[in-house]
Amino acid sequence: MLILTVDERLELVRIIESLSAFTIGGPRGRLNVIEQAGLHRFLPGIDLTGAPEEVAGYLVSKLEDYGYLPERSGYHALGALLSHVLRMGDLPPEQASFLARLIVRYSLVRDPVYTIKKLELMREMVTNASQYRLAIVTALPKEFAAVEVMLDQHDDITIPGDSGRYTVGNIGPHPVVVTLLPKMGNNPATAVSSNLLRSFPTISDILMVGIAGGVPDPNNAENHVRLGDIVVSMDAGVMQFDLGKLEQVVRKREPPHAHFTIRATDPPPSARLQQAVRLLEARRIRGEQPWEQYITRATALENAVRPPKTKDILYDSHDPSKIIPHPKDATRVSRQPKLHYGLIGSSNMLLKEPKLRDRLRDEYNVRAIEMEGSGIATATWMSGNTGYLLIRGICDYCDSHKNDMWQGYAAAVAAAYARALIESIPMDVAASATPQQSNIQPNKPGERNISIGGNASGNTIISGDQNTVGKDRERH
């Protein structure tokens, strides 16, 4: 049974036929609209080559008469289309409000997310797509919670045709999209970020915010990363150190040994966000640390209070029972995170091997190790018009003593710094941001060699060479 009035149906057809996908995009654009709305079942039998008004009228009538979708029981077929058209942001406010009223009046979407309040939020934010320039991705619930409390206001939304869930809100004047990965790892990070960029096509930068293992350097106080510190990806940005080639090497008068060659080609972080980080560092030199005021926002969360310094213990890489003293550092402020900038190592494995950690430090100047950054970098590079930045709070030393004690606080400081960084970006700069990666080429394919073998005592031997990352870091 048809449910719209004649006038409503005519107005709806006028709105749909006026979409750029129907007028300029032609059949291909119309196909994309139907597919992205999750209406694949209606593609057979629809002629998309006719005039925009004719195609839109036929589509509305067919969807209106169909009813609720069996695979998405909360969505009426017409409601799925209207929700997607709302999200496209190709409408003036009065047309967006009209669609929102239809959805609510006729219960075209039986989902708590489509209350009047949330539809108004959706209308205000979606109809001006240029507002959405920044997104934050998190991997753990404690990371998401820390980021969420940094938002001045927020609401949860779902996007038709996208299985992900998003929280939209504001940091200062900036609208921000936040999401949580379904599980850890570079592969999920790539998939979720790619979906996010399709659902919010005007995003110019993604920030990966959360916790990581630190790479200490007890012989260099300036570069010594400790628990509770913050590491920001700069210069080369991120290196996926478990991506490469594993082969057996056989030489005369030597026993065969395994040789792993790292082949990381991750693109550098966003030039715009790197500049924002450098400007924020300049303010720190002047004595301003705006992130400190935001740390207290998140410390009310579960296990987010900074542990005592007696719980920051570094053990010897070769003797896990031996404690290594932290070097004295005149620049370190008691009970406050120290900022570090540089390369972050990323992999799909959880690292609890301090000798490999130290090797990554010595050969490639890695400052932190995590499991999602390379996936974020890949998704932004593949989009062709998006940049990224990794912000990591340090919660362990990637060794056998790894535990969860510092995770809550590490998530809090990373989220606090992310808020301070976003807040420091002028609104007019964010609104006029141009694609970050379009003029940035990924690092030229290089090889970082790590040989893994053993000796008669059964000890693991890791050897390597130093090349592309070090050179890239000098160029940037």
Secondary structure, DSSP 8 states (H G I E B T S, - for coil): ---S-HHHHHHHHHHHHTSHHHHTSHHHHHHHHHHHTT-GGG-TT--TTS-HHHHHHHHHHHHHHH-EETTEEEEEHHHHHHHHHHHHT-S-HHHHHHHHHHHHHTT-B--GGGSHHHHHHHHHHHSSGGG--EEEEESSHHHHHHHHTT-SEEEEEE-TT---EEEEEEETTEEEEEEE-SSSSHHHHHHHHHHHHHHSTT--EEEEEEEEEE---TT-GGG---TT-EEEEEEEEEEETT-EEEEEE--TTS--EEEEEE--------HHHHHHHHHHHHHHHTT--HHHHHHHHHTTSTT-S---GGG--EE-SS-TTSEE-----TT--TTS--EEEEEEEE-SS----HHHHHHHHHHH-EEEEESSHHHHHHHHHHHSS-EEEEEEEEEE-SSTT--STTHHHHHHHHHHHHHHHHHHS-HHHHHT---SSTT--------EEEEEEE-TT--EEEEE---HHHHHHHH-
